[in-house]
Amino acid sequence: GKMSVLEVLPVFRPAMGQAEIDAVAEVIRSGWIGLGPKTEEFEKKFASFTDSGHAIALNSATAALHLAMLALGIGKGDEVLVPSMTFVSTAHAALYVGAKPVFVDVDEVTLCMDPDDLEKKITKRSKAVIPVHFGGHPVDLDKIHNIAKKHNLKVVEDASHACGSQYKGKMIGGLSDLTCFSFHAVKNLATGDGGMVTTNNKKLADAIKRLRWVGINKETWEREELVSQKGYRQYGWYYEVTDLGYKYHMNDLTAAIGLVQLAKLPTANARRRRLAKRYDGKFRKLPWLKIPVIKSGVKSARHNYVVRTKYRDKLNLFLKGKKISTGVHYYPVHLQPYYISNGFKADVPVTERIWKELLTLPLYPTLSFSDQDRVINAIYEFGKGIDEKTAG
């Protein structure tokens, strides 16, 4: 085949082009680059895409998780149940509001939160649960919602990986109290940085809107007064600060990219699924490598492609030698120095065993079949080198 354009294959790569450049240029020319009409348009379109009543655009999913905790009134003395198999922000969010993260183990197959372990970890102090849709695979929401109802817990989905995922035919975004999305540079819908909270609860949506903009109770855009028919707006100076809010809102430059990316998302996710299927077909027969499983009844956004092998570290180095980047998602949160030194304990045997076997292979919408074949061929070559006696 023809030589790859990329000398070193990355694990993730944003898929952006002229349409995003034009959208940003248009915003710059408009003279309104802050929180404005594009952000509002992005929110409306995202709410409709996720079948949710409200979408509030923020500068990151970390901010989204933080404001979700605040809006739900979670604070000192409360416990929030989180997986350890996640990016640190999921657990940090509880700490930001003075609550305690309690680590829940994962399901061996999907690497999503294990509902049975969740139920075991609930105490009188438990107030919320933040399940993560690992790699885009939705968690068992039916079980988690039932447990939450029984124990009066709020459910905040961390859908950082799950933009475009579906659970039993319904879009992720309108199914729990709050759902948090990430538009970080490598995510399925990428704006560089950015996040979104979706909800069907107007009171929560209004609270998050206030909190995202230093506690001001009226958006600048809403405070503009129409001066002439041309639609020029005058800056109304009056506002009130009603909450101790944060500087977490999105801006129109980011939202403009988001709108273009949202329009491309179904195609990009379909391409990810196709590439993942192609990996599946080539790796299914390898006895030393486990491929990711997608359960029936769900549709994954296929944010990442995570394989499992006891030769993880050797394979990682071998691929590096072939100029193929890989990642580990994740080094468990409870093993991070900050969490250890602050005395957080975790009883998560599956997480502790499995994370040592996980390797994330290159997967992104612009990955060509010939570049994917480089990865596949390298893995076959590595497999040949494994001593037959230890294989299987």
Buried (B, 14 or more C-beta within 10 A) or exposed (E): EEEBEBEEBBBBBBBBEEBBEEBBEEBEEEEBBBBBBBBBBBBEBBBEBBBBBBBBBBBBBBBBBBBBBBBBEBEEEBBBBBBBBBBBBBBBBBBBBEBBBBBBBBBEEBBBBBBEBBBEBBEEEBBBBBBBBBBBBBBBBEBBBEBBEEBEBBBBBBBBBBBBBBBEEEBBBBBBBBBBBBBBBBBBBBBBBBBBBBBBBEEBBBBBBBBBBBBBBBBBBEBBEEEEEEEEBEEEEEBEEEBEBBEBBBBBBBBBBBBBBBBBBEEBBEBBBEBBEBBBEBBEEBEBBBBBEBEEEBBBBBBBBBBBBEBBEEBBEBBEEBEBBBBBBBEBBBBBEEBEEEEBEBBBEBBBEBBEBBBBBBBBBBBBEEBBBBBBEBBEEBBEEBEEEEEE
